[in-house]
Amino acid sequence: MNLRNLVPFVVVALLVLAAAMYAWRGGYLRSAEEPTLPLDLKNLIPQTWSVQRENLQQCNFDSDSEQEWLLLYRYDKSKDLERELIGGVIFDAQVNRASQEPGNQSPYRPAFLVPYKLLPDIYTGKGQGYLGETRAAFKTYPAAERGKPCQAQEIAIWGYSGDAHPTRLSIFRWGGEAVGYRGVHFVGNARVTPADSAQPITEVATYNRLNDRSALCDAQYFSVPARAGAIPSPIEASEKKEARTIDFCFGAPQDPAYPEGVVVALLRGQNPNNDTPTGVSFLIGDASLPAELAALKGASRPPYRIIAISHPGTLAPHPGPGERWTWSPPGTPAGTPTAESQTWWRGRERAEVTAEIILNGAARQIAWHLTSIANERVNTDVRWRVERVEWR
């Protein structure tokens, strides 16, 4: 056979080799990007579960010599809203140490898979609910490293009810074969923090809505002791009751629209931007404050705990035209008009907010009198500033 006759065979051989390499590479990439369950696990998963393949993790969670499978799944699908809850389970391969049945002549010890449920679960230390609604994400501690066998001693799972902020945080540790994975579970219908963490979580805050007009929340803070050196390690959380307060669900806005929002921002150590006659302060320059609250005049100040707040639902215009101010940007010489100078009106509306705070270890009720300020530009909104504070 001459060289010319060999060319077609060489071309065919190269095409076959290329196809084989492509198929191998494609299969490898698919297996890396789309984890698949072992065959024996597929037969154990209830048909009502929808496994989330992006949330599969093989790891050694209980410090034995075997790897376990952590998987998240959807269940309890709603008929009306097409929504499913998210649960989690860890499958653990174990050897049966019990005596074999009399009729079994095999000399080998049988092995089996144990499904240790995370949530939902109804046994001791569980019963808190579920892991998430719209989606869930987890981290293991220590984190898995590429090229090394995964060995984690703690699992944190963040659950979402929407897309922006997690509303559930669950932390699990191995508690032994008799109890499985012990966990603590936190829920905040606005959000929970930390939203992400590179280290094992020791501090958690939950924000639960007060269903008010300023997006205020009941903020609670918890401590989670670090894992002890031994496995299994107990896990529990304790509330920091001395830190519980009313605060903004998603952080303070630059300049709250409602009077009570201004009071909360002032008490929690926030300042407005510097484009009003009061500068970077929620206080009118001549505002009167009790001596015990003089620290509120400082630009930098510690936050106060707020345990209750109330305000009128609607306001009527205050009698009179109000007081006229002329404001110029900071650093402008007095009496020098500039293009940025603005005319503001103070006192067209007034509001009274009642807040109960913790001061020197005791609850004190305070009345906050606020006045509206607004300028003559049509593209600006009304602002609120505190002009008088007095004890109730």
Salt bridges, closest charged atoms under 4 A:
GLU82 OE1 - LYS77 NZ 3.22
ASP121 OD2 - LYS126 NZ 3.29
GLU133 OE1 - ARG83 NH2 3.38
GLU145 OE1 - LYS148 NZ 3.34
GLU154 OE1 - ARG173 NE 2.61
GLU177 OE2 - ARG97 NH1 3.68
ASP196 OD1 - LYS139 NZ 2.78
GLU203 OE1 - LYS240 NZ 2.66
ASP218 OD2 - ARG244 NH2 2.51
ASP247 OD2 - ARG268 NE 3.12
ASP255 OD2 - ARG383 NH1 2.96
ASP255 OD2 - ARG385 NH2 2.84
GLU260 OE2 - ARG213 NE 2.80
GLU260 OE2 - HIS311 NE2 3.68
ASP275 OD1 - ARG383 NH1 3.37
ASP286 OD1 - ARG346 NH2 3.66
GLU323 OE1 - ARG346 NH1 3.79
GLU352 OE1 - HIS369 ND1 3.83
GLU352 OE2 - ARG392 NH2 1.89
GLU387 OE1 - ARG346 NH2 3.17
GLU387 OE2 - ARG350 NE 2.76
GLU390 OE2 - HIS369 NE2 2.93
GLU390 OE1 - ARG388 NE 3.61
